Amino acid sequence: MLLEHTPPIVTPAWLSERIGRPGLVVLDASWYLPVAGRDARAEYLAGHLPGARYFDLDQASDSAASLPHMLPGLSAFEAVARSLGVGQDSTIVVYDGSGTNLSAARAWWMFRVFGHERTSLLDGGSRRWQRERRPIESGPVPNATGDFRARVSPHGVRSLGEVREALARGTAQVVDLRSAGRFSGADPEPRPGISSGHMPGALNLPYADLVGSDGSVLGTDQFRARLAEAGVRLDRPIIATCGSGVSACTLLLALEGIGHRDYSLFDGSWTEWATSGLPVGRGRTNAEKAG
C-alpha cells in the first residue's frame, strides 16, 4: 500500500496519524561515538517508537573498507533493507535519539542514494516524540522480509581526489560539519590516531547548529541565515564532510528540505583526509575569521 508523497522531514503529529499503516516502515537509526558512552541497540530495546525496527549503521556499512562507515555495495545494502522489512513501495521514516539528527540523517541519505526517495526523517527524533508524550514500546519487533531493490540515484558521492580538486580549483564548497574545536585543531578527534584540524579551504558549519534548542530542524529562514554566517552560498555546489560521513548528512537533509539539491557527500570525510598525508589546516574557523 502506497502512502501519499512524503517530504524529507515529517513531524511527530504527521507520523502519529499514520504509524501502523501498511506500507510504513519506521526505523530507529540511533548511533553514537564510543566516547558518548551510549549503547544504541540497548536503548532501542528499552524503548522505541511503536513498531520501529533497529537500523544498525555499522552493519549497514562496508565491513571490508579500511575507513569507518563507507557505503556498502548495492547487494549488501539491499540485504540489510530487506531484513528490516523494507519493500519497493514502503514509506520509510527514520529517527535517532541524539537530539541533533546525528545518525538518522545518514540513514535517510543512504536509502535515498540507493534509489528510495520515499524516505523521511522524524523531526526532533525520539526525544521530541517522548516530550510530546507519544507512545513507546520495548523489545524487538518481528517483521517479514521485504522486496527492496537497490539502485544508485543521482545524489553524488565524492572521492578524495574529487574533493582535493574542488578545493584546489574552487569548483565546489567543502563544508565540514564537525565541531568548531575539532575543525580548528583545538579539540582532539574521537578516533585514536586521527589528528584534528581541517582541509585547507574548507568551511565549518557544526551539525549541531542545524537544529533548534528543542532538536527540531531549523526553519528555512533560520537555516539560510546560518549558511550565510558560515560563508556557505547556495549558488555554488556543496560537498559535505565530517569525521566519517555520518553527521555531514544533516546538511544534506536540510538542503533537501529547502529544495536545494546541488549537494554531495565526501564519504571518506576527515578520517580519509587525515590518514592520507595531505595538508592539515589549523586555527580559527571561518566564522571566527568573518567576525
C-alpha positions, 0 to 999 in steps of 0.5 A, a space after each residue: 500500500 502506497 502512502 501519499 508523497 512524503 517530504 524529507 522531514 515529517 513531524 511527530 503529529 504527521 507520523 502519529 496519524 499514520 504509524 501502523 499503516 501498511 506500507 510504513 516502515 519506521 526505523 530507529 537509526 540511533 548511533 553514537 561515538 564510543 566516547 558518548 558512552 551510549 549503547 544504541 541497540 540497548 536503548 532501542 530495546 528499552 524503548 522505541 517508537 511503536 513498531 520501529 525496527 533497529 537500523 544498525 549503521 555499522 552493519 549497514 556499512 562496508 565491513 571490508 573498507 579500511 575507513 569507518 562507515 563507507 557505503 556498502 555495495 548495492 547487494 549488501 545494502 539491499 540485504 540489510 533493507 530487506 531484513 528490516 522489512 523494507 519493500 519497493 513501495 514502503 514509506 520509510 521514516 527514520 529517527 535517532 535519539 541524539 537530539 541533533 539528527 546525528 545518525 538518522 540523517 545518514 540513514 535517510 541519505 543512504 536509502 535515498 542514494 540507493 534509489 528510495 526517495 520515499 524516505 523521511 526523517 522524524 523531526 526532533 527524533 525520539 526525544 521530541 516524540 517522548 516530550 510530546 508524550 507519544 507512545 513507546 514500546 520495548 523489545 524487538 519487533 518481528 517483521 517479514 522480509 521485504 522486496 527492496 531493490 537497490 539502485 544508485 540515484 543521482 545524489 553524488 558521492 565524492 572521492 578524495 581526489 574529487 574533493 582535493 580538486 574542488 578545493 584546489 580549483 574552487 569548483 565546489 564548497 567543502 563544508 565540514 560539519 564537525 565541531 568548531 574545536 575539532 575543525 580548528 585543531 583545538 579539540 582532539 578527534 574521537 578516533 585514536 590516531 586521527 589528528 584534528 584540524 581541517 582541509 585547507 579551504 574548507 568551511 565549518 558549519 557544526 551539525 549541531 547548529 542545524 537544529 533548534 534548542 528543542 532538536 527540531 530542524 531549523 526553519 528555512 529562514 533560520 537555516 539560510 541565515 546560518 549558511 550565510 554566517 558560515 560563508 556557505 552560498 547556495 549558488 555554488 555546489 556543496 560537498 559535505 564532510 565530517 569525521 566519517 560521513 555520518 553527521 555531514 548528512 544533516 546538511 544534506 537533509 536540510 538542503 533537501 528540505 529547502 529544495 536545494 539539491 546541488 549537494 554531495 557527500 565526501 564519504 571518506 570525510 576527515 578520517 580519509 583526509 587525515 590518514 592520507 598525508 595531505 595538508 592539515 589546516 589549523 586555527 580559527 574557523 571561518 566564522 571566527 575569521 568573518 567576525 
